[in-house]
Amino acid sequence: MSQDIILPPIVLTLAGADPTGGAGIQADILTLASMGCHPLSVITAITVQDTRGVQGFMVIDDEWVLDQARAVLEDMPVAAFKVGMIGSIDNVVAIAELVADYPDIPLIYDPVLASGAGDELAREDMIHVLRDMLLPQVTVLTPNSIEARRLAANDADDEEELSVADCARRLTRLGCDYVFITGTHEPTRDVENRLYDLGGEIRVDTWPRLNGSFHGSGCTLAAAIAGLVARGLAVPEAVKEAQDYTGRRCATASAPAWGSTFPTACSGPTTTPATTIATRNKMQTFNGLYAITPDTDDSERLIEQVGAVLDGGARILQYRNKGSDTVRRLWQANILASLARSRNALFIINDDVELARAIGADGVHVGRNDAGIAAARAALGPDAIVGASCYDSLALAHAAVAAGASYVAFGAVYPSATKPGAVAAPLSLFADSADLGVPRVAIGGITAANAGTVVAAGADAIAVIGGLFGQADPCAAARTLAALYR
């Protein structure tokens, strides 16, 4: 097991305080924490509000905003900025100057120009300064269609309402790398959210329209994008994952105030994208093709192959990399975790409890010389999957189950190119272990030529490396192996 301590990515959010806990900096903190990030917070304004609207706000002096931000920036490595309500022209200037000193840190900006109830939070003169000083530094701008039109408008030229595409074109020309315009205010049956870059529209996501409005949904969405970008996802993928996360939170949101009709977006059950299966029994889906990644520093090829294997039907993905440095392993694991989530596959880390904890993996697999089962569960919590290698030993399997293992693995069932010295495990172990009460995984030398025999012997899942990642078409190889369990 790695002895390195892997810290979660740090995100600095600058926003107004919402005493209801549903929007602003409070929503950012809740969302970023559930993303597996460490949130830093700089208060730009203090509001007087309830779940129905803002009654008033007091802007924090720009020097105080800068002092708050510089104190933490000089002390901790920040992976992303998230900016929400700014409150004043002076604060726009201050934040623009601040982020200009850190041009390599991505900036996600949710332009809070009004509250969800329509209360005005930014005048036109402030919007002009935003356009000139802050928007040219933005990595991802996340306006709704009303905010996009206000930011993109040029009163001298605009006689008709701008289309969403026209808004995006103008805003990317101002310097925003990406403009993600949400469509909840547009007169469409479903909600259409669109992501643009300077070349035009690059993705559109359509979602069923939920009834009513949700307090803090824009803050939650932008903070989720910031957290996912900080964890290493490319912007288009981060945008997709963040929409899925926010949609789930809204679908389960409650209206905490007496008589309130405005549910709070971040009030739903706290589930992280990396542990979306944690609220149900994960082991109900633990069967079929179990893909294990090869050791490689070629991240681009690894990501491409893993996507293909998941598309082919792998239901479990284990990240195994014994050779790379800590930073590379953290980056690879974050990306692969997102790929697994997007295909509803379980994501397991090999041998590294600290890495599994840092990225919110579904679980960890431990061997004879790794952290014990009890230690892994103590670190990851009662819902985590903890698998154990039991080699050719039924006694080890019973001991592992008694210690709390979620599943056991026997192997090598065939000679293994990955571990040529591995002990041989007879297929009869699967019949002998039928009463264990946990899934049993076969590993070692499994290919399309022999996998049928392993499945017939009673293996609940087959763990495969070379039979997938060593093939010319990993997707087709996965499809062939996964079909054995249908």
URHUPE-V567578 format. One record per pair of residues at least 24 apart in sequence whose ideal C-beta (glycine too) atoms are under 7 Angstrom apart, sorted by the first residue. I is the first residue (numbers start at 1). J is the second residue. Records with the same first field share a line. If there is no record, write none. Layout:
# URHUPE-V567578
I = J ; J
This chain:
# URHUPE-V567578
1 = 351 ; 352 ; 353 ; 370 ; 371
2 = 326 ; 352 ; 354 ; 355
4 = 326
5 = 354
6 = 326 ; 330 ; 354 ; 355 ; 358
8 = 36 ; 37 ; 38 ; 358
9 = 37 ; 79 ; 230 ; 231
10 = 37 ; 38 ; 40 ; 76 ; 77 ; 78 ; 79
11 = 37 ; 39 ; 40 ; 78 ; 79 ; 80 ; 82 ; 226 ; 227 ; 230
12 = 40 ; 42 ; 69 ; 72 ; 73 ; 78 ; 81
13 = 39 ; 40 ; 41 ; 82 ; 223
14 = 42 ; 44 ; 69 ; 83 ; 95
15 = 44 ; 83 ; 84 ; 85
16 = 44 ; 45 ; 47 ; 57 ; 84 ; 85 ; 87
17 = 43 ; 46 ; 47
18 = 47 ; 49
19 = 49
20 = 49 ; 50 ; 51
22 = 51 ; 215 ; 216 ; 264 ; 265 ; 266 ; 267
23 = 215 ; 216 ; 219
24 = 84 ; 85 ; 219
27 = 216 ; 219 ; 220 ; 223 ; 266
28 = 82 ; 84 ; 219 ; 223
30 = 266
31 = 220 ; 223 ; 224 ; 227 ; 266
32 = 223 ; 227
34 = 270 ; 272
35 = 224 ; 227 ; 228 ; 231 ; 272 ; 273
36 = 231 ; 272 ; 274 ; 358 ; 359 ; 360
37 = 227 ; 230 ; 231
40 = 72 ; 76 ; 78
42 = 68 ; 69
43 = 68
44 = 85 ; 86 ; 87 ; 91
45 = 85 ; 87
50 = 257
51 = 215 ; 257 ; 260 ; 262 ; 264
52 = 117 ; 260 ; 262
53 = 115 ; 117 ; 119
54 = 115 ; 119
57 = 87
59 = 87 ; 88 ; 91
62 = 90 ; 91 ; 94
65 = 91 ; 94 ; 95
66 = 94 ; 98
69 = 98
78 = 105
79 = 230
80 = 105 ; 106 ; 108 ; 226 ; 229 ; 230
81 = 105 ; 107 ; 108
82 = 108 ; 222 ; 223 ; 226
83 = 107 ; 109
84 = 110 ; 112 ; 219
85 = 112 ; 121
88 = 126
89 = 125 ; 126 ; 129
92 = 126 ; 129 ; 130 ; 133 ; 134
93 = 129 ; 133
95 = 134
96 = 133 ; 134 ; 137
99 = 137
100 = 137
106 = 139 ; 229
107 = 137 ; 138 ; 139
108 = 139 ; 140 ; 142 ; 222 ; 225 ; 226 ; 229
109 = 134 ; 138 ; 141 ; 142
110 = 142 ; 218 ; 219 ; 222
111 = 141 ; 143 ; 147 ; 151
113 = 147 ; 150
116 = 213 ; 215
127 = 151
131 = 174
135 = 171 ; 174 ; 175 ; 176
136 = 174 ; 175
137 = 175
138 = 176 ; 177
139 = 177 ; 178
140 = 177 ; 178 ; 180 ; 225 ; 235
141 = 171 ; 176 ; 179 ; 180
142 = 180 ; 218 ; 221 ; 222 ; 225
143 = 181
144 = 182 ; 184 ; 185 ; 218
145 = 181 ; 183 ; 185 ; 186
146 = 185
148 = 181
164 = 194
165 = 201
168 = 196
172 = 196 ; 197 ; 198
178 = 235
180 = 239
193 = 243
195 = 236 ; 239
202 = 236
203 = 236
205 = 240 ; 243
207 = 243 ; 247
210 = 250 ; 251
212 = 261 ; 263
213 = 262
214 = 250 ; 253 ; 263 ; 265
215 = 262 ; 263 ; 264 ; 265
216 = 264 ; 265 ; 266
217 = 246 ; 250 ; 265
220 = 246 ; 249 ; 265 ; 266
221 = 246
231 = 334
232 = 331 ; 334 ; 335
233 = 335 ; 338
237 = 338
241 = 273 ; 338
245 = 273
272 = 360
273 = 341
274 = 337 ; 341 ; 359 ; 360 ; 361
275 = 360 ; 362
276 = 341
277 = 346 ; 362
278 = 383
282 = 346 ; 362 ; 385
283 = 406 ; 439
285 = 315 ; 346
286 = 316 ; 346 ; 407 ; 439 ; 461
287 = 315 ; 439 ; 460 ; 461 ; 485
288 = 315 ; 461 ; 482 ; 485
289 = 313 ; 314 ; 315 ; 462 ; 464 ; 478 ; 481 ; 482
290 = 316 ; 318 ; 441 ; 461 ; 462 ; 463
291 = 316 ; 317 ; 464 ; 468
292 = 318 ; 320 ; 463 ; 464 ; 465
293 = 318 ; 319 ; 320 ; 321 ; 469
294 = 465 ; 469
295 = 320 ; 321 ; 322 ; 323
297 = 324 ; 328
299 = 332
302 = 332
303 = 335
305 = 469 ; 474
306 = 336 ; 339
307 = 339
308 = 474 ; 475
309 = 468 ; 474 ; 475 ; 478
310 = 339 ; 340 ; 343 ; 345
311 = 475
312 = 474 ; 475 ; 476 ; 477 ; 478 ; 479 ; 482
313 = 478 ; 479 ; 482
314 = 345 ; 478 ; 482
315 = 345 ; 346
316 = 345 ; 346 ; 348 ; 461
317 = 345 ; 347 ; 348
318 = 348 ; 350 ; 365
319 = 349 ; 350
320 = 350
329 = 355
330 = 355 ; 358
333 = 359
334 = 359
337 = 361
346 = 385
348 = 385 ; 387
353 = 379 ; 380
356 = 380
363 = 387 ; 406
373 = 400 ; 403 ; 404 ; 405
374 = 403 ; 404
377 = 404
391 = 423 ; 425
392 = 423 ; 424 ; 425 ; 426 ; 429
394 = 429 ; 432 ; 433
397 = 433 ; 436
401 = 436 ; 437 ; 438
405 = 438
406 = 438
407 = 438 ; 439 ; 441
408 = 436 ; 438 ; 440
409 = 441 ; 443 ; 463
410 = 440 ; 442
411 = 442 ; 443 ; 444
412 = 443 ; 444 ; 445
413 = 442 ; 443 ; 444 ; 445 ; 446 ; 454
414 = 444 ; 445 ; 446 ; 450
415 = 445
416 = 444 ; 445
417 = 466
418 = 465 ; 466
427 = 454 ; 457
430 = 457 ; 458 ; 459
431 = 457 ; 458
434 = 458
448 = 477 ; 480 ; 481
451 = 481 ; 484
452 = 484
455 = 484 ; 485
